[in-house]
Structures are given as structure tokens and as C-alpha cells.
Amino acid sequence: MFNIEKAINAQILISKKVIKKKLEKEPKTICGMDISYKNNYGFGVAVILSYPDLKLLDIVITKRKPPIPYIPTFLAFREMPFLFELIKKAKADVYIINGHGICHPRKCGIATHFGVCFKVPTIGIAKKLIKGFKVIEDNVLFNNEIIGKKYKNFYISIGNLITLEDAFNIIYNCTIYNLPEPLRLAHNISKNIKKDDKNE
């Protein structure tokens, strides 16, 4: 059974391991990861693109049952098993995750959880802010600290091993439509796989 208290303690410990640092060099590959659900199954997709020209390099897919139902602010405990399977084959310089990074009450959204666990640069992208956060001049603030950016109709925050400036520049350069391109493609592919799946 899922233990909220233990999960909170884990998030606090993970958040203390976040490293904010500039990328040593411009990434050559970026990976978007997203998961869609149908009935009792989740369909995880990783899309790897070259950067900055955004050419498709690879697609990785996994299907499994999530370990727990969706619980707000604890998304990582539901989706990390999917991301663990995806990263086995999806290798990139920077990972863009559908979910918050440090724009989280305990500064440990799924992009942070993933980035710290696998020691990779990660960026969190979310369409909604968690209660308690506010936006002033496109800056996302929590307790008067700037911890994210609003761009178009989504919110950017660092996960791990990257600065907000680097994260924003990458997202700005890879967004053509309504989401960063690797994440948009992963989202669409995941939705299509879910739609075609015959499991009831």
C-alpha cells in the first residue's frame, strides 16, 4: 500500500540532491517522455530528436500497469517504472518530461525525481501549476523565489543538472506548436498507441 508519509520524506531527500548547473556544451540530442493511460495500462513513449535541427532519431515504447493510481504531487511514484524502462534504450543529452520539475511543493516533481535518480539533465513541462504557485511577468514564483518560467500555454522548470536559463533556451528552440517538439511527438504517439490497444 502506498505510504504518503514515506513518499513525502523521499521527495524531500531527493530535492536536496538537485544540482543546478549550466550545461557544459550544447546538447546534440533531446528526448521527450510522456505516458497515456487506458483502462489498467499505461503506454510510455520516448522520442529522441537531434538538436537544434529536431530530426527524428529514435522512438522507444513501453507498456505496463502503473503501480498506483494518480495522486496529485506524487506523479513520479506512478510513472517512474515507465521512465525506467524507457531510459534503458532512450539515450539523450537532455530529457524533457511531461510533469513538473522543482515547480512542486517539495521541489520534487517527476522531472526532478527522474533527473536525480538517473543523474541526467532534465526539464519539467506542465500545462497547469500546482496550488500555491503564482506567475509574475512569466516568472513562476513559490515563496517569492523564481523557480520556473511560463512560455506559451505551459510551464518550464528544471529537473536536475541544468539551469533555468539553459532549460528555457532549449524549450524555446524546440517548440514549434503548443508543446516542445519531442514532448509533443511522444504525447501524440502515446495517445495513438493507447487508442489502438485492444486490452480491456
GIBEL-V741970 format. One line per field, one symbol per residue. ss: DSSP state (A for helix, B for strand, O for the rest). psi: psi as a letter, one per 30 degrees, with the letter a starting at -180 (. if undefined). burial: # if it has 9 or more other ideal C-beta (glycine too) atoms within 8 Angstrom, else .. Layout:
ss: ???
psi: ???
burial: ???
This chain:
ss: OOOAAAAAAAAAAAAOOOOOOOOOOOOOBBBBBBBBBBOOBBBBBBBBBBOOOOOBBBBBBBBBOOOOOOOOOOAAAAAAAAAAAAAOOOOOOBBBBBBOOOOOOOOOOAAAAAAAAAOOBBBBBBOOOOOOOBBBOOBBBBOOBBBBBBBOOBBBBBBBOOOAAAAAAAAAAABOOOOBAAAAAAAAAAAAAAAAOOOO
psi: kkjeeeeeeeeeeeffgkkjkkkflkkfkkkkklklkkbglkjkkkkkllkgfhkkelkkkkklkkfllkkkgheefefeeeeeeefefjklekkjkjllcfikeghiaeeeeeeeeghlklkkkkfkkkkfllkjhgkkkkhgkjglkkkbglkklldlhlleeeeeeeeefgjebflkeeeeeeeeeeeeeeefkfk.
burial: ......##..##.##..#....#...#.##########..###########..#...#######.#....#.###########.###..#.#############.###########...#######..##..#.#...####....#####..###########.###.##..##...#########.###.##..#...
